[in-house]
Amino acid sequence: MQIWVDADACPGEIKELLYRAAKRTQTQVTLIANQALRTPRSEFVDSIVVPSGMNVADRRIVELVQPGDLVITADIPLAAQVVAKGGQALDPRGELYTDANVGERLAVRDLFDELRGGGQIGGGPSSFTAKDRQAFANQLDRWLTSAKR
């Protein structure tokens, strides 16, 4: 059981929660990014630096993920690929992507991309809040509890 983190855009608060959870539950957490990251000294936390480029980190995560692993990402296409390989993906705002919901989320994301591209809607995601952080922490705890069984 492994947790992979799409770390380039992952909020610092989420990384800190993951570091504490890794130590507490002795679960391996690996951050993947296109730049070196500061991580705590821990046998349970490491990082992989990939070259810069479109979706390079995503491709590396998909190569490495195994059934039963968890990937932390806000990238729904990446989440869909992870689920297709037998893993699960958790959004930093606390939404868990599984076989049951990732297809619908991907379709909604594609629709909004199309509407934004056509100028019919604007804006992006709302600011990251304490409520989002708590939702993430709760979902992570549920996943860790079920994965350790």
Backbone as numpy.savetxt, mean C-alpha at the origin, in Angstrom:
# Nx Ny Nz CAx CAy CAz Cx Cy Cz
4.83 -14.51 5.51 3.98 -13.33 5.51 4.87 -12.10 5.51
4.58 -11.20 4.60 5.43 -10.03 4.36 4.53 -8.84 4.07
4.95 -7.66 4.50 4.28 -6.43 4.13 5.23 -5.65 3.22
4.72 -5.28 2.06 5.46 -4.49 1.08 4.84 -3.11 1.06
5.67 -2.06 0.96 5.16 -0.70 0.99 5.57 0.03 -0.29
4.59 0.53 -1.02 4.81 1.42 -2.16 5.15 2.77 -1.53
6.44 2.97 -1.24 6.86 3.98 -0.27 7.01 5.39 -0.81
7.11 5.59 -2.11 7.34 6.94 -2.63 6.26 7.93 -2.20
5.01 7.50 -2.21 3.91 8.41 -1.88 3.24 8.07 -0.55
3.78 7.14 0.18 3.16 6.72 1.44 3.39 7.79 2.52
2.33 8.23 3.19 2.51 9.24 4.25 3.46 8.76 5.35
4.26 9.69 5.87 5.20 9.37 6.93 4.53 8.76 8.16
3.33 9.23 8.49 2.61 8.69 9.65 2.32 7.21 9.47
2.01 6.81 8.25 1.72 5.40 7.97 2.99 4.58 8.08
4.10 5.09 7.57 5.37 4.37 7.70 5.71 4.17 9.17
5.53 5.19 10.00 5.81 5.07 11.43 4.94 4.00 12.08
3.67 3.95 11.72 2.77 2.90 12.24 3.28 1.52 11.83
3.73 1.41 10.59 4.23 0.13 10.09 5.50 -0.30 10.81
6.40 0.64 11.10 7.64 0.31 11.82 7.31 -0.26 13.20
6.38 0.39 13.88 5.99 -0.09 15.22 5.31 -1.45 15.15
4.45 -1.63 14.16 3.75 -2.91 14.01 4.73 -4.03 13.67
5.73 -3.73 12.83 6.73 -4.74 12.46 7.45 -5.24 13.70
7.87 -4.32 14.55 8.58 -4.70 15.76 7.67 -5.48 16.72
6.46 -4.95 16.92 5.52 -5.56 17.87 5.12 -6.98 17.46
4.90 -7.19 16.16 4.40 -8.49 15.69 5.47 -9.34 15.02
6.69 -8.81 14.94 7.79 -9.50 14.28 7.43 -9.89 12.85
6.90 -8.91 12.14 6.50 -9.07 10.75 7.47 -8.27 9.88
7.94 -8.89 8.80 8.87 -8.21 7.90 8.14 -7.15 7.09
8.67 -5.92 7.09 8.15 -4.81 6.30 9.26 -4.33 5.39
8.99 -4.28 4.09 9.96 -3.80 3.12 9.37 -2.65 2.34
10.07 -1.52 2.37 9.67 -0.33 1.65 10.37 -0.32 0.30
9.61 -0.04 -0.75 10.18 0.02 -2.09 9.95 1.42 -2.63
11.05 2.06 -3.06 10.99 3.44 -3.52 12.09 3.69 -4.55
11.97 4.82 -5.24 13.00 5.15 -6.22 14.05 6.09 -5.64
14.10 6.19 -4.32 15.15 6.95 -3.63 15.42 6.29 -2.28
16.58 6.52 -1.75 16.93 5.95 -0.44 16.01 6.53 0.63
15.60 5.69 1.55 14.70 6.10 2.62 15.38 5.90 3.97
15.01 6.75 4.90 15.48 6.57 6.28 14.53 5.62 6.97
15.06 4.52 7.44 14.25 3.55 8.16 14.92 3.26 9.50
14.15 2.83 10.47 14.76 2.51 11.76 15.63 1.26 11.65
16.60 1.18 12.52 17.40 -0.05 12.57 16.54 -1.14 13.19
16.24 -2.13 12.40 15.38 -3.21 12.86 15.60 -4.41 11.95
15.58 -5.57 12.55 15.66 -6.78 11.74 14.38 -7.02 10.96
13.32 -6.26 11.29 12.03 -6.46 10.63 11.70 -5.40 9.59
12.57 -4.40 9.41 12.31 -3.32 8.46 13.50 -3.17 7.53
13.23 -3.18 6.22 14.28 -2.91 5.26 13.69 -2.15 4.07
14.54 -1.80 3.12 14.06 -1.08 1.94 14.81 -1.53 0.71
14.16 -1.31 -0.42 14.74 -1.61 -1.72 14.61 -0.34 -2.55
15.73 0.08 -3.15 15.71 1.25 -4.03 15.67 0.75 -5.47
14.71 1.26 -6.24 14.58 0.90 -7.65 14.91 2.14 -8.49
15.24 1.95 -9.76 15.51 3.11 -10.61 14.26 4.00 -10.76
14.49 5.28 -11.04 13.38 6.18 -11.30 12.68 5.77 -12.59
11.42 6.09 -12.67 10.67 5.78 -13.88 9.24 5.43 -13.55
8.40 5.53 -14.55 6.98 5.26 -14.40 6.73 3.81 -14.00
6.14 3.61 -12.85 5.69 2.30 -12.34 6.82 1.30 -12.09
8.05 1.75 -11.96 9.17 0.84 -11.70 8.99 0.19 -10.33
8.67 0.96 -9.32 8.46 0.41 -7.98 7.27 -0.55 -7.98
6.21 -0.19 -8.68 5.03 -1.04 -8.76 5.39 -2.40 -9.37
6.14 -2.38 -10.46 6.53 -3.64 -11.11 7.37 -4.51 -10.17
8.26 -3.88 -9.41 9.10 -4.64 -8.48 8.25 -5.26 -7.38
7.28 -4.52 -6.88 6.39 -5.07 -5.85 5.64 -6.28 -6.39
5.11 -6.16 -7.60 4.36 -7.28 -8.20 5.27 -8.49 -8.38
6.53 -8.27 -8.74 7.48 -9.39 -8.88 7.69 -10.10 -7.55
7.75 -9.34 -6.46 8.13 -9.88 -5.16 6.96 -10.42 -4.33
5.77 -9.88 -4.52 4.65 -10.26 -3.66 4.30 -11.74 -3.83
3.95 -12.35 -2.71 3.55 -13.76 -2.68 2.12 -13.86 -2.14
1.43 -14.95 -2.44 0.09 -15.12 -1.87 0.14 -14.97 -0.35
-0.83 -14.22 0.18 -0.89 -13.99 1.62 -0.18 -12.74 2.08
0.63 -12.12 1.22 1.33 -10.89 1.57 0.36 -9.71 1.53
0.79 -8.62 2.15 0.03 -7.37 2.15 0.88 -6.29 1.52
0.26 -5.48 0.65 0.94 -4.35 0.03 0.23 -3.07 0.47
1.00 -2.11 0.93 0.46 -0.80 1.31 0.62 0.11 0.11
-0.50 0.56 -0.46 -0.46 1.41 -1.64 -1.78 2.14 -1.83
-1.68 3.33 -2.40 -2.87 4.08 -2.80 -3.13 3.89 -4.29
-2.29 3.11 -4.95 -2.36 2.90 -6.40 -3.29 1.71 -6.67
-4.48 2.00 -7.16 -5.48 0.94 -7.35 -5.07 -0.05 -8.43
-4.48 0.37 -9.57 -4.01 -0.63 -10.53 -2.98 -1.59 -9.91
-2.08 -1.06 -9.07 -1.13 -1.94 -8.38 -1.87 -2.88 -7.44
-2.85 -2.35 -6.70 -3.64 -3.19 -5.80 -4.30 -4.34 -6.56
-4.82 -4.05 -7.75 -5.47 -5.08 -8.55 -4.48 -6.18 -8.96
-3.26 -5.79 -9.31 -2.25 -6.78 -9.67 -1.85 -7.63 -8.47
-1.75 -7.00 -7.31 -1.41 -7.73 -6.07 -2.49 -8.75 -5.74
-3.73 -8.34 -5.83 -4.85 -9.24 -5.53 -4.86 -10.40 -6.52
-4.57 -10.12 -7.79 -4.52 -11.18 -8.81 -3.46 -12.22 -8.49
-2.40 -11.82 -7.77 -1.35 -12.76 -7.38 -1.62 -13.43 -6.04
-2.77 -13.16 -5.43 -3.13 -13.82 -4.18 -2.82 -13.02 -2.92
-2.41 -11.78 -3.09 -2.15 -10.93 -1.94 -3.34 -10.03 -1.65
-3.14 -9.15 -0.70 -4.13 -8.12 -0.40 -3.40 -6.79 -0.40
-4.16 -5.72 -0.61 -3.57 -4.39 -0.61 -4.37 -3.50 0.34
-3.66 -2.65 1.05 -4.28 -1.75 2.01 -3.91 -0.32 1.65
-4.92 0.50 1.42 -4.75 1.91 1.12 -4.35 2.64 2.40
-3.50 3.67 2.33 -3.12 4.41 3.54 -4.31 5.05 4.27
-5.46 5.11 3.62 -6.66 5.64 4.27 -7.50 4.55 4.91
-7.03 3.30 4.83 -7.67 2.21 5.55 -8.57 1.30 4.74
-8.59 1.44 3.43 -9.43 0.55 2.63 -8.62 -0.68 2.22
-9.15 -1.87 2.55 -8.50 -3.12 2.21 -9.04 -3.61 0.87
-8.14 -3.85 -0.07 -8.53 -4.35 -1.39 -8.37 -5.86 -1.43
-9.45 -6.52 -1.83 -9.49 -7.98 -1.89 -10.14 -8.39 -3.22
-10.24 -9.70 -3.44 -10.94 -10.21 -4.62 -12.36 -9.65 -4.71
-12.98 -9.44 -3.56 -14.38 -9.02 -3.53 -14.61 -7.58 -3.97
-13.60 -6.71 -3.87 -13.88 -5.30 -4.15 -12.91 -4.61 -5.11
-11.79 -5.20 -5.42 -10.78 -4.46 -6.20 -11.23 -4.18 -7.63
-11.99 -5.07 -8.23 -12.47 -4.83 -9.59 -13.37 -3.60 -9.66
-14.27 -3.49 -8.70 -15.16 -2.32 -8.65 -14.37 -1.04 -8.42
-13.41 -1.08 -7.50 -12.61 0.11 -7.21 -11.79 0.54 -8.43
-11.28 -0.43 -9.16 -10.51 -0.13 -10.37 -11.41 0.52 -11.43
-12.64 0.01 -11.59 -13.58 0.59 -12.56 -13.94 2.02 -12.19
-14.17 2.28 -10.91 -14.49 3.64 -10.45 -13.29 4.56 -10.68
-12.11 4.09 -10.37 -10.89 4.89 -10.58 -10.74 5.25 -12.06
-10.96 4.27 -12.94 -10.84 4.52 -14.37 -11.89 5.53 -14.85
-13.10 5.45 -14.31 -14.15 6.39 -14.67 -13.75 7.81 -14.25
-13.28 7.97 -13.02 -12.87 9.30 -12.56 -11.68 9.83 -13.36
-10.76 8.95 -13.74 -9.63 9.37 -14.60 -10.15 9.92 -15.92
-11.12 9.23 -16.49 -11.70 9.65 -17.76 -12.41 11.00 -17.61
-13.18 11.15 -16.54 -13.90 12.41 -16.30 -12.93 13.57 -16.06
-11.86 13.31 -15.31 -10.85 14.36 -15.08 -10.16 14.73 -16.39
-9.83 13.71 -17.18 -9.18 13.94 -18.47 -10.03 14.75 -19.43
-11.35 14.60 -19.32 -12.28 15.35 -20.17 -12.66 16.69 -19.59
-12.08 17.03 -18.44 -12.37 18.31 -17.82 -13.73 18.39 -17.16
-14.41 17.26 -16.99 -15.74 17.26 -16.41 -15.72 17.34 -14.88
-14.63 16.92 -14.28 -14.45 17.08 -12.84 -13.01 17.50 -12.60
-12.75 18.06 -11.44 -11.40 18.48 -11.12 -11.02 18.02 -9.73
-9.85 18.43 -9.34 -9.41 18.11 -7.98 -8.84 16.72 -7.87
-8.40 16.44 -6.66 -7.83 15.14 -6.37 -8.30 14.68 -5.01
-7.56 13.80 -4.40 -7.99 13.29 -3.10 -7.92 14.38 -2.02
-8.74 14.22 -1.01 -8.73 15.16 0.11 -7.45 14.98 0.93
-7.18 15.91 1.81 -6.00 15.84 2.67 -6.08 14.61 3.58
-4.92 14.07 3.90 -4.81 12.94 4.80 -5.13 13.42 6.22
-6.01 12.72 6.92 -6.47 13.17 8.24 -6.17 12.13 9.33
-6.38 12.56 10.58 -6.23 11.64 11.71 -7.24 10.49 11.61
-8.41 10.76 11.07 -9.41 9.71 10.87 -8.91 8.66 9.88
-8.23 9.12 8.82 -7.65 8.19 7.84 -6.58 7.32 8.51
-5.73 7.96 9.31 -4.66 7.23 10.00 -5.24 6.17 10.92
-6.31 6.51 11.64 -6.94 5.56 12.55 -7.59 4.41 11.78
-8.22 4.72 10.66 -8.83 3.67 9.83 -7.76 2.71 9.33
-6.61 3.26 8.92 -5.50 2.43 8.47 -5.01 1.54 9.62
-4.78 2.13 10.79 -4.27 1.37 11.94 -5.22 0.24 12.31
-6.50 0.51 12.30 -7.49 -0.52 12.63 -7.46 -1.66 11.62
-7.43 -1.32 10.34 -7.42 -2.35 9.30 -6.12 -3.15 9.34
-4.99 -2.48 9.58 -3.71 -3.17 9.69 -3.72 -4.15 10.86
-4.24 -3.73 12.00 -4.33 -4.63 13.16 -5.19 -5.84 12.86
-6.32 -5.63 12.17 -7.18 -6.77 11.80 -6.43 -7.73 10.87
-5.71 -7.16 9.88 -4.98 -8.01 8.95 -3.88 -8.79 9.67
-3.12 -8.12 10.53 -2.04 -8.78 11.26 -2.57 -9.89 12.16
-3.69 -9.63 12.81 -4.29 -10.64 13.69 -4.71 -11.87 12.90
-5.37 -11.66 11.76 -5.82 -12.81 10.97 -4.65 -13.52 10.29
-3.63 -12.77 9.90 -2.48 -13.38 9.21 -1.64 -14.21 10.17
-1.61 -13.86 11.42 -0.78 -14.59 12.41 -1.43 -15.89 12.88
-2.68 -16.09 12.52 -3.38 -17.33 12.92 -2.92 -18.52 12.14
